[in-house]
């Protein structure tokens, strides 16, 4: 298992206290995330809290892809890179970012991606970006679908700071998609995230009652 750096563990402990106190965070299915080896987490994107929410209860550190504008501030750049983030230019095919993503996954890292490309302004899922299918086909690692519910209420686009709200996160079983076509990968991820989000919103514990999305 990849051991998190001491500063990561310290930050994770602090964030765990904050997310528990402010959001009564409940996490389901985190045992579906393998403790070692390359793995791609694909999650819906409701707010700026999401990168913290999907990492705070995991036993291994995550890498992140973040839009390049966030790295323009010197201090933000240092913080993001300390948190294993690297930039991607939106609105164009960023070959360097795609290559870095694939290299990290092939080297055994766990990497989180928000394939909608930006935060939702309604709380509902946006269309999935085609770039995720390229990563899946070339990296050939398991894909973990992740859904977050409640972070939109905690920190919508219209607010400058977050507010208390109940948040839940659900990690689905690994999906093996590398041998599918690009359209099949996109459709599978899109349908799985939609189904999981609906289940999370209507079920007290989504890991019960045979709720599974394994491929």
Secondary structure, 3 states (H helix, E strand, C coil): CCCCCHHHHHHHHHHHHHHHHHHCCEEECHHHCCCCCCEEEEECCCCCCHHHHCCCCCCCCCEEEEEHHHHCCHHHHHHHHHCCEEEECCCCCCHHHHHHHHHHHHCCCEEEECCCCCCCCCCCCCCCCCHHHHHHHHHCCEEEEEEEECHHHHCCCCCCCCCCCCCEEEEEEEECCCCCCHHHHHHHHHHHHHHHHHHHHHCCCCCCCCCCCCC
